[in-house]
Each structure stands twice: as C-alpha cells, then as structure tokens.
Amino acid sequence: MTELKIFPYESKYHEDFVNISLEWLIKYNLYEESDIPILENPKDVILNNGGYILLAAYKNKIVGTVTLKKVDEVTFELLKLGVINAYQGKGIGAELMSYSIQLSKNIGAEKIILETNTKLETAIALYKKFNFKEIPLADMTYEMANFKMELSLNI
C-alpha cells in the first residue's frame, strides 16, 4: 500500500491521535478515566518512558494510530490501536500491527501484551491473525477490559 505511511508521533499530530482514539472508545462505550492520562499527555505517559506512538497516514491524511507502552525491559503493551471508521477495511490496522511487532522485535522486546474488550471483535480477530494468544485476566489496568492477550516475540 504505497499510499500508506507509518511514522512516529509528534505533538503537532496530538489532535489526530486523540480524535482517532476517542472515535472507537466512544462508539463502543469503552472510554474510561484511565484513558485520560494517555490521551492528554502522551509524551509524559508513553514517550518519555520508553514507549512509542505511531501514526498512519493514507494519502497524506492521518487515519490511524497505535501505541506501545513500555512495561519493562522485555515487555510492551499495545494500546489505542485505531483506524478512522471511513478508512477501515483497507488493511491499515494490519499494517500498524505489523509495524508495531517489527519495531518491538528490533528494540529487543520479548513479548507484547494487550487488554481489550470482547465488543471489539474485529480487533480481536486481527490480534489472532498476528498470533496473539488469550491469557488469563490478571493485573488488569482498564475497567472496561474483559479479555487479555499476549504475543511472544521469541518464536
């Protein structure tokens, strides 16, 4: 998809990051208080702590985002994967996933974890396509999450 570019977050794209995240959080009634720090202060919460935020531009329009939050030296948590409704079905989410996984491998991560909600059937199908496996619900961060997955990068 030559019209798609994936690149690191910059503060000038903050409004896009927030709007893309809020679109699906509100659509599925999943917005909660624990989302606020990431959305309001991504630099302090994610970037300054060894994490990454990626944006996807399709034909020069910001249409998707994904966040990798550093949990520890070998673990990242996948957060805020979203694509604007009008651009879904074009493989943009899959490209963001692929890029995130490769980036995680390149920086020496051993696993990626995520918390989600079973309402997000399309997202869960995407995660399974990339070999994420369901794991027991433990140490959950998000009240609205009812499903947890992990991808081992040492395969």
N, C-alpha and C positions, 0 to 999 in steps of 0.2 A: 504494500500500500504506500506508494511513493508520495501520496498527498498527506500522509500522516507523519508528524514529527513528535518525538517524545524528548522532553528536556527538563532540567531541574527547575524547581520553583524559584521565583524571585518575587520580592514584595510587590512589584507592580502588577502581579497576577493574583493578588490576595482576594480581590472581589470575585474573580472567576472560581478560585478554589472554594470559597465559602458557598457561592451560589450552586455549584455542581454538587457539593456535599449536601446542602440543605434540600435540594430538589428531591433526592431519593429518601433522605431521612424523614422529611415531612410527608411525602407520598405514602410511605409505608408506616407512618406513625411511630417512628423509631427515634426521633430526636429526644435527647435527654441531657441532663445537666453536665454529665461527664464529657459531652461533645464540645462544650463551650470553650475550655482552655485551648484545645487544638485548633478550633476554628478562629478564635480571637487572637491567639498568639502562637502560630505555627513555628515561628523562628525560635522562640524560647522553649517551647514544649518538645518540638521534634528536631529541628535543625541543629540547635546548639548542644544537643545531647547525642549527637552521632547518627541521627536519623536522616531520612530523605523524603522529599515530596517531589513527585514527578507530575508533569502536566502533558497532556496530549493535545496537539493542535491538528485539526483536519482542515485543509485548505486555508490555513492561517487563522482559523477560529479555535479558541480554547474550548474543547468539548469533553475532556476527561481528566481525571486525576487519580492518583493513588499515593498512599503514604506508607513508609516503612519506619516504624518506631523502634529504636534500639532498646532491647530488653536487657541484654547482657552481651558479653563478648562474642557469643556464638548464635544468638537468637534475635530475630527481628519479628515485630508484629505488623501484619498487614492491616492497614486502616483506610477508611474513606475511599475505597475503590468505587468510582462512579463515572458514568458517561451520561451526558445530557440526553434526555428521552428521545429527542429528534434524531440523534446520531447513533442510537443503539441498533444492533444488528449488523454493523459494519465491521466487526472484529476488533474494535478499538479497545474494549475491555481485555480481550485476549492478548493484544499487543502490550498493553500496560502490565498485565500479569507476567508475560514472557520477559519483558524488560526488567521488572522487579526481581524476578527469580535470578536472572543472569547477573544483575547488579549485586544481589546478596551473595551469590557464589563468588563473584570477583573480589569482594571485600572480606571473604573468609567466613561467612556465616555458615552454620551447620543446619539451622532449621528456621522456618518461618511459621509462626502461629497466627491464628485469627479467631476472632469471635464474631458470630453473625446471628441472624435470626432466620428461622425456617420460612418466614414470609418471603425471603429473598431467594426463591427457587432458582432463578436464572443464575444468580451469583454462585450459589452452591454447586450447580451443575458445572459452571466454569472452574471452580476450585477443584472439583473432582477430575475434570479433564486434565488439569495440571498435577494430578496425583496427590492432592491434599487428602488426608485421611481423617475421619472423625476421631476425636479423642474425648475422654471423659470431661465433663464440665467441672472445672476446678479453678480456683483463683480468678474468678471472672471479674472483669473491670466494668463491663457495661450491664446495667439493669435489664435492658431490652434484649440482650443476647441470650439465646437458648440453645446454641449449637457452637461447638468449638472444633477447630481443625488444625492440622499440623502437616507441614511438608518437610521431610528430611532431605537435605541437600547433599548428603554423603552417599548417594546411591550411584 
